[in-house]
Amino acid sequence: MKRILAALVTLCMLLTVSVSLASAEETVTLSFVRTGTPEVLHEIFDDIIANFEAEYPNIKIDMQDLGWSDAEKTLQTMASSKTLPDVMYHLPGTIFDLADKGLVLDLTPYVDDELRADMYPSMMEAGVYNGKQYMITCGGSSLIMWYNADLFLEAGLDPDNPPKTWDEFLAACEALSAIEGIAPIGLYANPSGGETSFVFESLFTSEYGGSAWDAQAGQYVYDTEEGKQAAINTLQFIQDLTQYAQDNYIEYGRFDVRTLLRDGKVAVTFDLIHMANQAPDQLADGTLRAACVPCGASGVNSTAVNVGGWFIPTNSEHPDEAWTFLRYLMRTENQLAHAAYGSVPMLVSEAATYTDGYMLNVIETMENSYSEGICVKANALWTVTGEQLQLLMMGEQTAEETQAYIAEEHAEIYED
């Protein structure tokens, strides 16, 4: 009898070991989407995925393509059918909207001390919504002053010492206005896509000396009595710039102005990191340069930073493995590769790898910069701001009136 019992115990142990080994050897396949231009993204992520699968042989990655033009519609369709990929990149407003519907995993328990210490605090905070870490920020851009060094020289300005304050910037524009056939500054006033509202928000942070968005209150600081004067000052600065802008600037969008700067039709503009991709040869030979956006009254080099990031949907059947892959993507070397698509550094360790070039000027702003205001109503808020900025830039209303109209219309959106 004892022999039979011993044999049964041994058999059970063998079966347990066999099941454990089978489980350990089970291969998990994760679906992965990085929204954007597929051919460019595959150049970045194919190698990252191959290296990940070599390190984690039991996890396979199925990278799926999703261009920006179809992104929102496709994402909402996947959300309604609960077929979102295991790991996905998107913009925070949409991610937080999905979180409200219970479709995004809270990553707070997963975030390790090493990642939290390495990421710029404002970038980590950008992924927090209602006190939970729904997104890990992996890409974005601050506002940058891009300028043509040759035109600065022609105007008698020192391209190695670009303007650092609003007053110095206006003086530089006045000097550049003496050059025939060019406009000192390229402005864009098309209110779509949050382009102009981002410029306003970025300039406001430096004038105010803090974030334009109060996450706890869920509203923009420039809509409050506390931020009112800084908002008016910022709006006045923008209106002052219009006298130095290209003809018909009201009709221009950000991409149109990039072409003007590349072609030497304007001397300077405020834009994102992606301007670097428009004129790589001019960037390499020093004709196109980047610097911190001039400071407002606070004297601090800061701007807003528009961001995007990774999230894990609650419909994922393998959340632990999904986090393993997401965390791998956030390694310094992989972030550097990803940044080639157009991003300022998100990690301190990533920033430390840059020892020269224009990126050093970009990095200078990161310590004191803030994520742009993100909430589920962001698009509606940005549209209002953009439309009011356009009226300001057309000269149809004053800075004081513009601030009041923005605050009034935003209040209705907050309450809705």
N, C-alpha and C positions, 0 to 999 in steps of 0.2 A: 504494500500500500504506500509506504514511504517512497519507494522508487517511482511509483506512478505519479505521486504528488510532485516529486522533484522534477520529473520529466515534464509535467505540465507547467511548472514554474519556469523551467528553462525555455520551453516553447513560447510561453507568453513574453518572456524577455526578448527572445529572438524576433518575435513578431513586432514588438514595440520598437526595437532597433531598426527593423526593416522599414516600418512606417516612417520613422524619424528620418532615415536616410533618403527615402523617397521624397519626403516633404522638403528636405534640405536641397535636394537636387531638382526640385520643381522649377521650371522656368516661367517667369512672369513677364508678360509683354505690356508695356505702358504706352498709351497713345500720348503724343506730344505735339503741341501747336505753338509756334512762335509767329504771331500775326505779323505780316509784312511781305516784302518782295521775295518770293520763293527762291529764285536763282541765286540771289545774294545770300540769303539765310542758309542755304545748303552749303555754300562755301565755308561758312563759319561753323555750322553745327555738325556737319558730317564727321569731321575729325573729332570733335568733342564727344559725340555719341560713340564713335568707335573706341575711343580711349576709355570711356565709361564702361562699355560692355566688356572690355578686356579686364577691367578692375573688378567688375561685378558681373561675372559670367551668367548668373542666374536671373539677371534682369535685362530684357531686350527693349529697345526703344523704337517705336514706330512713329517717325516724324511725318506729320500731315501738313499740307500746304493750305494757307488761308490768307489771301490778299486783303489789304485794307478796304478795298471797294466793296467786298462782300462780307466783311467781318461782322458787323453789328447784326445784320439780318441772319447770318448763319449761326452766330453765337446764340441768339435768342431762340432759334429753332432747336438747337441742341439742348438749350436749357429747358425748354418746355417738354422735350422728350427725355430729359435726364440722360443725355448721351454726350455730355461734355467730356473732353479728353482728360486723362489723368493729371497732366501738367499743362498749363496754358499761360501764355503771355497776353495781357490786355491792359486797358487803361483803368485807373482806379474807380472812376465814376461808375462804369459798367460793373466792375467787380463788386463794388459796395451795394449796388442795386441787386445783384444776384445774391449777395450775402443777406440782404433783407428778406429774401425769399427762401432762405435756408439752404442755398445751393453751393455755398463756399465753406470749406473747412477752416476752422479757427486754427491757425498755425502757432499760436502762442506756446503750447506745450512742446513744440518741436524746436523752437529757436534756441540755439546754444549760446553760451556766453561768448565764445570766440567770434561768432558772426555778429552778435550784438555790439561787441567792442570794436570790431573792424569797420562796421558800416557807419557812415556819417549819421549822427543822431536824427537830423531832419529827414533823411532818406528812410530810416527805419520807421519813423513816425508817420511817414507818408502812406504806409500800408496799414495803419491802424484805423479802425472804424468802430465806433461804439465800444471802445476799450479792448477790442480784439484784433489780433494780427492776421488779417485776411490776405494780405499781399506782401510779398518780399520784393522790394524795389530793386530793379536790375538795370534800368536805363533811364535816361532823361537828359535834359539840358538846361543850364542856366541861361540867362540873357547875356549876350556877349557884344562888345563893341568891335565891329569889323571895319577896317579902314584901309585905304589905298595909300601906301607910304610915298609913292611918287607924287601924288597930288598934294600930300602934306608938305613935301619939300618945295613944290612949286609955289605953294601959298606962304612959304616962309615959316612953316611949322616944323618942329622937331619930331620926326616919326618915332624916335626912340623915347620920347617923353610925351605921350598922348595926353589929352586933357583928363583931369582926375576929378573935377567938380562940375556941377551944372553950369556955373558961371564961366569956367574955363572952356567948356564945351561950346557954349553959345559964342564966345569970343573966337574960337577956332572956326566955327561955321561962318562968322563974319569975314574972317581972313580968306576962307575958301571961296566965298562968294565973288571974289575978284577974278577968279579963273573963268574965262568964257567957255561956254559949251557944256558945262557940268553943273550939277546941283550939289551943294555942300552935303546934304543928307538925303538918303532915300527913306521915305516914309510910306507906310501902307495903312490904309484906313478901311479896308474891307472888313466888315464886322464878323464875317463867318469864321467858324472854327476856333474861336477864342484867341485869334492871333493878336489883335490890338489890346484885348483885355489883359493878356499875359504881359505885354509891354508895360501897360499901366500898373499892373500889380507888382511887377519887378521894380520899377522906378519908385513906387510907393514904399517898398520895404526899406530902401536906402534913405528915403526922406523921413519915414516914421521911426526907423531904427528897430524894426521887429517884423514879425510875420504879418502878412496882410489878412491871414485867415485865423480866426479864433475857433479852434476845433471844439473847445468845451461849450462855447455858446452856439456853435453852428452857424456862424455868420462872418461876413467880411468886416474887418476892423474899420475900413474906410467908409462903412455905412453908419458908424457910431459917432457919437459926439466926440469921443476921445481921439478918433482918427480923422475927424472932419477937416481940420486945418491942413494936415499933411496931405490929404487927398486933394484939396483945393490947390495947394502949392504944386503938386505933381501934375495936375491937369493944366495948370498955367504954364508949366515948363513945356509940356507937350504942345500946347497952343503956340507958344513962342517959337518952337521948332518949325512950324509950318511955313514961316516966311522964308526958310532956307531949303524947302523941299522941292522935288522935281514937279514939273507941270502935271496937272491932273492926278495928283497923288491920291485923291479920294477913290479913284478907280483901281488902285494897285493893291495886290495881295503880297504876302511875304515872298512867294516864289518869283513874282515879277521883279521885285526889288533886288533879289539875289542876282538876277541877270544884269541889271543896271550896274551893280557894284563890280561884277566880274568884267563887264565891258568898259569900265572906267567912266561911266556916265554920272555916277554919284561918288562922293569921296568917302562916305561913312554911313553905316546903318547899324541898327540894333537887331540882332538875329540869334538864332540857336547855333549849336555846334555844327549842324548840317551844312552851313555855309562853306565849311572846309572842303566838302565834296564837290562844290560847284566850280572851284578854281584851284585844283591841286598844284598846277605848275606855278601859278602866282604865289601860292602859299609857300612853295618850296624855295622860290627865289627871293622871297621877302617883300614882294610887292603888296601882297595881301597880308595883313597882320590882324592879330586879335589882342584885345586888352579888356580889362575890367570896365564895366559900364560906369560912367562917372557917378560920384557920390552925391547924394542929396544932403540935407541938413545934418543927418546923423553922423556923417563922415565915415561911414562903414561901407566897405565894398560888399554889398549883398544884393541878391536878386531873388526872385521866385525861381523855382526849378520845376519844369513840367516833367512828369514821371510816368513810367509804366512798370509793370512787374509780373512776377509769377504767382499763380494761385493754384490750389488743388480743389476741385469740385467735390462735393459730398457724395456724388454718385460713383466716385472712384472705388473700385473693389480692392485696391492695393494702396491705401494711403501711406503706409510706412515706406514702401518701395518708392512711391512717388516723391516723398520727402527726401529719400536718399539721393534720387536723381536731381531734385531741385537744389539740394545742398551742394551737390557736386558742381552744378552750374554756377554757384556763387563762389567757387574757389577763385583766387586771384587771377590765375592764368586764364581761366575760362571767361571771367569778366573782361579781361583785357581783349580777348578775341571778340567777344560780343560787342565791345565798345566800338569796334571798327564799323559797325552798322550806323553809328552816330550817337555817342553818349559821352557825357562827362563822367569822371570816376564816381562810383557809388561807395567804394571801399577805400579806407585810408591806405591799406597795403597796395591797392591798385594805383592810387595817386603817387605813391612813393617810387614807382617804377619810371616815372617821367623825370628826366634830368635836364632837358632843354626843350626848346620849341614853344609854340604858341600855347600848348596845353598847360604850361606852368601858370600863365595868366588866368586861365579858366579855373584851375584848381584853387587859386588864391581866393576866389569868391565862395568856395564850397563850405568852408568852416562857418561862415556867417549867413548862409543862404537858407531859404525855407521852401518847403514844398508848396506849390501853388494850391489855392483853395480847392479842395476836392470834396464833393458830396454828391448824393444822388441827383441833386438839382443843379449841378454845376453848369451843364449846357445852357439851361434857361437863364442862369445868372450871368454867364459870359455873354450871351446874346444881348441882354439888356445893356451891359457895360459897353460892348462893341458898338451898338447902335448909338448910344449917347456920346461915345468918343468920336464917332464919325460926325455928328452934329457939331460938336466942339471944334473939330478940325476944319470944318467947313465955315466956321465963324458965325454960326447961327445961334450960339448960346455961350455964355461965359463959363469960366471954371466953377464959380459958385453955383450957378444954375445946374451945371452938369452933375456936380456932386449931389445936389439935392434930388435931382431926377433919378439918379442911380439908386440912392438910398431909399427913395419912396417906392420905386418899382421892385427893388430887391425885397423890401419888407412884405410886399404882397406875395412874393414867391416863397419866402420863409414860412409864412402863415398858411399857405395852401397845403 
